[in-house]
Amino acid sequence: MTPIHVTNATTTSEPVRPLKISKPGRAPVTHNACTVCLPLGVSLAFRGVENAVVILHGSQGCATYIRRYLISHFKEPVDIASSSFTEASAVFGGAQNLKTAIDNVRTGYQPAIIAIGSTCLADTIGEDVSMIVRQYLKEHEGETDLPLFVPLPMPNSRGTHIDGLHQACRAAVEYLSLGPEDEAQAPVESVHEELKAPVGIFPGLVSPADIRYLKELVRDCGLRPVVLPDLSETMEGGLWDRYEPIPKGGTTPTEFAALREALGTVEFSTTVRKDCSAAELLQDRLGTPLLRMPLPVGIAATDLFIGTLTAWSGTEIDHAHQRERDRLIDAYADGHKYLSGLRVAVFGEEDLVLGLSGFLKEVGMEVVIAGTGGRTSQLAAEMQRLYGAGPEILLEDTDFEALREVVAEAQPDMLIGNSKGYSLSRALSIPLVRVGFPIHDRFGAARVQVCGYRGTQMLFDRIVNTVIEERQAESIGYPYM
Ligand code: SF4
């Protein structure tokens, strides 16, 4: 078996050249935002936790908007409860609404866990969801069927959907694995079901198909995967005979308990703030080793991921995955003539942009524009740290109007990002390869893979075929490859 040479994707041997960051003058309003709000990330994170229901404290429109957004991407029903503010609650506070919502959710869903996020309106009037939950627990003292509560007092104004997802995962680990230091709720009991040592994977926002692949990969490295959020079944299950209010799947109590004994954790984010990171929390409290890296797209990044797993487990890479790597290198050689030197604009969450940039550099394409609606202010620095050079133009906390201006000027050969780039692609006649979240205008978003050798292979094929399709449209027709 050919040993994998592990390259550290978090450093580069190339000389660092200064990154030119261009931030075109922003209008005082956002036009077609590149990001969604923080409660969406909270809702998605707890959709990946077994037997959990999310209540959004605020107006009903927020829950409806977020449900519509998620359903259109995943093509699965998504229930999100709301405390349904009225005009009176917006003025006098919505504590009673939230308590009624909790009662209704307990009756209607019988969940094991209720996560409570707040929306703009609740934040604006200063609602304290932790305090309301404490009141509720006091009022219901002695009841034996109380669910576990995870209050998420995160101001919506301070982040995007991906910040919400990271912070919700950290809160889930705090409440469901470790037990909060200042709360009375007991953490779940540890139950050993498998002999393999557990490893925590915090993938961020990736597709259910990518999560299934990551679990397979971790198992094949001789370890037991604990993925949070685990959307592999909850956001892409089978056909139901009857409606399931809470779909099967998600990270289980046993898995949360197993995180306490994890050999290590891998978090696919180098931009998440330390105090918002679930992996950092485990390291701080328990000393759990951690690897933080961008999304493992491409050979170097996947080598780093698998190399770390096999080092932790003391095994070698499984033969089937080694062969996937071999085939990917072969495909790189075959497809190089189509991609070499092509100029690309990439947009999406910071860690997706970082992961894609490493891969595109690996296959000889040039990222000329990188754009994100994210607000961590880490993208430029990470681009430089990881790859030694950034794009000509890098936009942070941006919107599609600003992106359109720079893309129109730079005229890249291709756009790679979510489906919100469609109007840009159509207006400027530049092909768009749909990756990330959301993909609202194509079928199969839940099965789009980019992670590991397998996902990279799929992405590489799509990019090459997009180039061929463009050339075919401009020429007289059918070419032999
Ligand atoms: S009002 Fe705020 S929380 Fe509600 S959907 Fe809009 S941005 Fe999200």
Residues whose N, C-alpha, C, O or C-beta is under 5 A from the ligand:
A	BS01	SF4	C37 P39 C62 Y65 T119 C120 N156
